[in-house]
Amino acid sequence: MGREGILFRYCGPFTIVLLFLLVALTASCGGPLVINTWGSAFGKATAKAWSILQSGGSALDAVEKGCTECEIAQCDGSVGFGGSPDELGETTLDAMIMNGNTMNVGAVADLRCIKNAIGVARAVMEHTKHTFLVGESASMFAQDMGFPAENLTTDKSLSIYSTWLNHSCQPNFWKNVVPDASKFCGPYRPAKGLNDGKWNISQKILNVKNHDTIGMIVIDGAGNIAAGTSTNGATHKIPGRVGDSPIAGAGAYADSTCGGAAATGNGDIMMRFLPSYQAVEYMRMGIDPATACQKVISRIQQYVPAFFGAVICASANGNYGAACSKAPGFTRFHYMVYNSLLQQPVEKAVDCI
């Protein structure tokens, strides 16, 4: 029986006082806490990260192994191999990891033929003086570091690609080109004249399955904070496209003095606003995590009212929250939490604003 169950075996005002003291004590020590984007399909990652903490691992270890679990399990098809083929039918991976004590970051993007993207990102952080490696060179680095080369294509990803081709390459991410990208496949060339500069977002592209990421924040028992992300990016993306996930301050951010944040959604929009960095800075100002997340979403909505996206936030004292932007087909955001008051990963949800 957990601590809450033991307390509630007895009744009376004293019990309530004890419960509040227990909650306050847990919050004041900061951790341990694991929080990550999306619901039960990502729960294995939450549980894995928690198990790493319970076995004495660091926050950084927990983030890496938690996200790795999602890469192996291909969480919801949006993380790891065999998902989100690009316009050439190839699956490529993006990931990053950040140490909130040192502010060191490791990241990879457009990673090919390597399944453990966040593991490679950590290798960038720990074995180079760089922050970010991309493309074929990132894959070569990974092999030098001992990561095996493997095919990221599966029957499922080939089927997704084939169906897309048979539907005139719809949806896609082109604009201001000929032939008309809303009706035909490429190759494309620039059209004369540009649009009016408004933030036009195709509703065919704007959905959960096309833009998804695991973003994770971990606080260990010593109060150290780490954050990380892993994704296979936007389905049918133009080859070479990099979204927000591997970019520090966009996909995730951590500072052990005040908190961490991670974002998910339409990375092409969200990266322009550095939502994770902004959320942490709001928490540095003393704003609670839920409000910090809401303020970040509202800031983006000033420019893109109906964008698809969400942010999770955790403060150094162990409090947490989330917020999301209401978009067609997306009115509620689910995320996973595990802390010392819980017996297992718990799915939480928040209504979008």
C-alpha positions in Angstrom: 0.0 0.0 0.0 1.3 3.5 -0.9 1.7 6.3 1.5 -1.6 7.9 0.5 -3.4 4.6 1.2 -1.8 4.3 4.7 -2.8 7.8 5.6 -6.4 7.4 4.5 -6.9 4.3 6.6 -7.5 6.8 9.4 -9.8 9.7 9.4 -10.0 13.0 11.1 -8.4 16.5 10.7 -5.0 15.2 11.8 -4.9 12.8 8.8 -5.6 15.7 6.4 -2.8 17.8 8.0 -0.4 14.8 7.6 -1.3 14.4 3.9 -0.7 18.1 3.2 2.6 17.9 5.0 3.6 14.9 2.9 2.7 16.7 -0.3 4.6 19.8 0.7 7.7 17.9 1.7 7.7 16.0 -1.6 7.4 19.3 -3.6 10.1 21.0 -1.6 12.7 18.4 -2.3 12.1 18.7 -6.1 12.3 15.1 -7.1 12.2 12.5 -8.2 9.9 13.3 -11.1 9.4 12.0 -14.6 7.1 13.9 -17.0 6.8 13.3 -20.7 4.6 14.3 -23.6 1.6 12.2 -24.8 -0.5 9.5 -23.2 -0.4 5.8 -22.4 1.3 4.8 -25.7 4.4 6.6 -24.3 4.0 5.1 -20.8 6.7 2.6 -21.2 9.2 5.4 -21.6 7.9 7.0 -18.4 8.3 3.7 -16.5 11.7 3.1 -17.9 13.0 6.5 -16.8 11.5 6.0 -13.4 13.2 2.6 -13.0 16.6 4.2 -13.9 16.1 6.8 -11.1 15.1 4.1 -8.6 18.2 2.1 -9.4 20.4 5.1 -8.7 20.8 6.5 -12.2 21.0 10.2 -12.9 18.4 12.5 -14.4 20.5 12.4 -17.6 20.5 8.6 -17.6 16.8 8.5 -17.1 16.1 10.8 -20.0 18.3 8.9 -22.3 17.0 5.5 -21.4 13.4 6.6 -21.2 13.5 8.1 -24.7 15.4 5.1 -25.9 12.5 2.9 -24.7 10.2 4.9 -27.0 12.6 4.5 -29.9 12.6 0.8 -29.5 8.8 0.5 -29.0 8.2 3.0 -31.9 5.8 4.9 -29.6 2.7 5.7 -31.6 4.7 5.5 -34.8 6.1 9.0 -34.3 9.3 8.0 -32.6 12.1 5.7 -33.8 12.5 3.5 -36.9 9.8 2.6 -39.4 7.7 5.8 -39.1 7.2 9.2 -40.8 8.8 8.5 -44.2 10.0 11.6 -46.0 9.2 12.5 -49.7 11.7 9.8 -50.7 10.3 7.2 -48.5 13.2 7.3 -46.0 12.8 7.5 -42.2 15.3 9.8 -40.5 15.6 10.7 -36.8 16.1 13.8 -34.7 17.0 13.9 -31.0 18.6 16.0 -28.3 19.5 15.8 -24.6 20.3 18.6 -22.2 22.1 18.6 -18.8 20.5 21.2 -16.6 23.5 21.4 -14.3 26.1 22.3 -16.9 23.8 23.5 -19.7 25.6 21.1 -22.1 23.6 19.8 -25.0 24.0 17.0 -27.5 21.8 16.8 -30.6 21.5 15.0 -33.9 19.2 15.6 -36.9 18.5 13.9 -40.2 20.1 10.8 -38.7 20.1 7.8 -41.0 20.6 4.1 -40.4 20.9 4.4 -36.7 18.0 3.5 -34.4 19.2 5.0 -31.0 19.0 8.7 -31.9 19.1 10.0 -28.3 22.0 7.7 -27.5 23.9 9.3 -30.3 22.9 12.8 -29.1 24.3 12.0 -25.7 27.5 10.8 -27.4 27.8 14.1 -29.2 27.5 15.9 -25.8 30.0 13.6 -24.0 32.6 12.8 -26.7 32.8 16.0 -28.7 33.2 19.7 -28.2 30.2 20.2 -30.5 26.5 20.5 -29.8 24.8 19.4 -33.0 25.6 16.9 -35.8 23.4 16.2 -38.8 22.9 13.9 -41.8 25.3 11.3 -43.1 28.1 12.7 -41.0 26.1 12.2 -37.9 25.5 8.6 -38.9 29.3 8.1 -39.5 30.0 9.6 -36.1 27.5 7.2 -34.5 29.1 4.2 -36.1 32.5 5.4 -34.8 31.0 5.5 -31.3 29.8 1.9 -31.6 26.2 2.3 -32.7 25.3 -0.3 -35.2 24.1 0.7 -38.7 20.5 -0.6 -39.3 17.8 -0.2 -41.8 15.1 2.3 -40.5 12.6 1.3 -43.2 9.8 -1.1 -42.4 6.9 -2.6 -44.3 4.7 -0.1 -42.5 6.7 2.9 -43.6 6.9 1.7 -47.1 3.1 1.3 -47.1 2.6 4.9 -45.8 4.9 6.1 -48.6 3.2 4.1 -51.3 -0.2 5.3 -50.3 1.0 8.9 -50.3 2.4 8.6 -53.8 -0.9 7.0 -55.0 -2.8 10.1 -53.6 -0.8 12.6 -55.7 1.7 13.2 -52.9 -1.0 14.7 -50.6 -0.4 16.2 -48.1 3.0 17.8 -48.6 5.0 20.8 -47.3 5.5 22.8 -50.6 4.2 26.2 -51.4 4.7 28.8 -54.1 5.7 26.2 -56.7 4.7 24.7 -60.0 3.1 22.3 -60.6 0.4 23.0 -58.1 1.6 21.1 -55.0 -2.0 20.8 -53.7 -2.8 18.6 -56.7 0.4 17.1 -58.0 3.6 15.4 -57.1 6.9 17.1 -57.9 9.6 17.7 -58.9 8.7 21.4 -58.3 10.2 24.7 -59.4 9.5 28.2 -58.0 6.3 29.9 -59.1 6.2 33.5 -60.1 5.1 35.7 -57.2 4.8 34.8 -53.5 1.8 34.5 -51.2 0.8 37.4 -48.9 3.1 36.3 -46.1 0.3 35.0 -43.8 1.0 31.9 -41.7 -1.0 29.4 -43.8 -1.2 25.9 -42.4 -2.8 23.1 -44.4 -5.4 21.3 -42.3 -4.4 18.1 -44.1 -1.0 18.4 -42.6 -2.0 19.7 -39.2 -2.7 16.6 -37.1 -1.2 14.5 -34.3 0.1 11.7 -36.5 2.1 14.0 -38.7 3.8 16.0 -35.9 4.7 14.1 -32.8 7.6 13.7 -30.4 8.5 12.3 -27.1 9.7 15.2 -24.9 10.8 14.3 -21.4 11.8 16.1 -18.3 13.4 14.3 -15.3 14.3 15.6 -11.8 16.4 13.1 -9.8 16.5 12.8 -6.0 19.3 15.3 -5.8 17.4 18.0 -7.7 19.4 17.6 -10.9 17.2 18.3 -14.0 17.7 16.9 -17.5 15.5 17.1 -20.6 15.4 15.4 -24.0 13.5 14.6 -27.1 13.3 12.0 -29.9 11.3 11.9 -33.0 11.2 10.7 -36.6 9.8 14.1 -37.6 7.0 15.2 -39.8 5.5 12.5 -42.2 6.2 13.3 -45.9 8.6 16.1 -44.9 11.0 17.5 -47.6 14.3 15.5 -47.2 16.7 17.4 -45.0 14.0 19.1 -43.0 14.8 19.5 -39.3 12.0 20.4 -36.8 12.1 21.9 -33.3 12.8 18.6 -31.5 16.6 18.6 -31.6 17.0 22.3 -31.1 17.8 23.4 -27.5 15.3 25.9 -26.3 12.7 24.8 -28.9 12.2 21.0 -28.4 13.4 21.0 -24.8 15.4 23.0 -22.3 16.6 22.3 -18.7 18.1 24.5 -16.0 18.5 22.8 -12.6 18.2 26.2 -10.8 14.6 26.7 -11.9 13.1 23.9 -14.1 12.7 22.2 -17.5 10.3 22.2 -20.4 9.6 20.2 -23.6 7.4 20.9 -26.6 5.6 18.8 -29.2 3.5 19.6 -32.2 4.1 21.6 -35.4 7.8 22.0 -35.1 8.1 24.3 -38.1 6.0 26.8 -36.3 7.1 26.2 -32.7 10.8 26.4 -33.3 10.4 30.1 -34.2 9.4 30.9 -30.7 11.8 28.8 -28.6 8.8 27.7 -26.3 10.8 25.5 -24.0 13.4 28.1 -23.2 10.7 30.7 -22.8 8.7 28.5 -20.4 11.8 27.9 -18.2 12.4 31.6 -18.1 8.9 32.2 -17.0 9.4 29.7 -14.2 12.7 31.5 -13.3 10.5 34.6 -12.7 8.4 32.6 -10.2 5.5 31.7 -12.4 4.1 28.3 -11.7 4.6 25.5 -14.4 1.0 25.3 -15.7 0.8 29.1 -16.2 4.3 29.2 -17.8 3.1 26.6 -20.3 -0.1 28.6 -21.0 1.8 31.8 -21.5 4.1 30.2 -24.0 1.1 28.8 -26.0 -0.7 32.2 -25.9 2.5 33.9 -27.2 2.6 31.7 -30.3 -1.2 32.1 -30.8 -0.7 35.8 -31.2 0.9 35.0 -34.6 -0.6 31.6 -35.4 -4.0 31.3 -33.7 -4.8 27.7 -34.6 -1.4 26.0 -34.5 -1.1 22.4 -33.3 1.2 22.1 -30.3 1.7 21.5 -26.6 4.3 22.2 -23.9 5.0 20.4 -20.6 6.8 22.2 -17.7 8.3 21.2 -14.4 9.8 23.5 -11.8 12.8 22.7 -9.7 10.5 22.1 -6.6 8.8 19.2 -8.4 5.6 21.0 -9.5 4.5 20.4 -13.1 1.9 21.4 -15.6 1.1 21.5 -19.3 -0.8 23.5 -21.9 -1.9 23.0 -25.5 -3.2 25.1 -28.4 -6.7 24.2 -29.7 -6.7 23.2 -33.3 -9.0 21.2 -35.6 -9.1 17.6 -34.1 -7.0 18.6 -31.2 -8.8 19.9 -28.1 -7.1 18.0 -25.3 -3.5 17.1 -24.6 -2.4 13.9 -22.7 0.9 13.5 -20.9 2.5 11.1 -18.5 3.7 11.7 -14.9 5.6 9.6 -12.4 6.7 10.8 -9.0 7.1 9.5 -5.4 3.4 9.9 -4.7 2.4 7.5 -7.4 2.6 3.8 -7.7 2.9 3.7 -11.5 3.0 6.1 -14.5 -0.3 8.2 -14.6 -1.8 9.7 -17.6 -2.9 13.4 -17.1 -4.8 15.6 -19.5 -5.3 19.3 -20.0 -7.9 21.1 -22.1 -6.4 23.2 -24.9 -6.7 27.0 -25.0 
